[in-house]
Amino acid sequence: MGLLRGRSCPRLMELLNIFALLLALTAVFSYLNHRFIGLPVSIGVRSFTPGAVRILPAGTT
């Protein structure tokens, strides 16, 4: 917990936001796969990956 004590950590919060976004996208893709496609979970979620890569921004510098 030493990283969070006494100062702001924007890089840590950015990393946590990225993890939260990836987790939410995985949940949405898993639901869509279960509801409409019906593939096994690992294959179904991976099938959405190429589309997600095109939608998500490449990042900022």
N, C-alpha and C positions, 0 to 999 in steps of 0.2 A: 504494500500500500504506500510505499515511499514515493511513488510517482505522483500520487494525487494529493499529497500533503502540502498545503501552503501555496501552491501555484497552479495556474491554469495549464492544461495540457491539450492544446488544440489538435496535435497529431494523434493523440490517444483517442480523443473523441471522434476524429475523422475515421480512424480505424474501426471503432465500435459502430459507427454509422454504416460503414461498408459491410461489416458482418451482419448487421441487422437487415440491411437491404438484401443481401444474398440469402439470408434465412427466409425472409418474406417471399422473395421470388421463388425459392425452392418449394415453399408451401403452396403457392399459387399454381406452379407447374404440376405439382403432385396432385392437387385437386382436379385440375383440368384433365390430366392423364386418367385419373380414376373415373371421372364423370363421363368423358367423351371418347377416350381412346381405348383404355383397358389393357395397356401393356403392363408388364411387371414394373414395379416402382423405379428400379435403377435404370432400366432402359427408357422408360417413359420420360423421366426427368432429364436424362441426357439428350433425348430427342429434341427438347426445347432449347438446348444450349446454343446452337447456331443462330437462332432468331434472337435470343437474349443478347448475344454478343453484338449484334447489329443495332439493337435498340439502345443499350446502355452507352453512355458517353465514354470515350476512350480515356478520359482523365484530363486534368489540367496541369500545367507546368508552372 
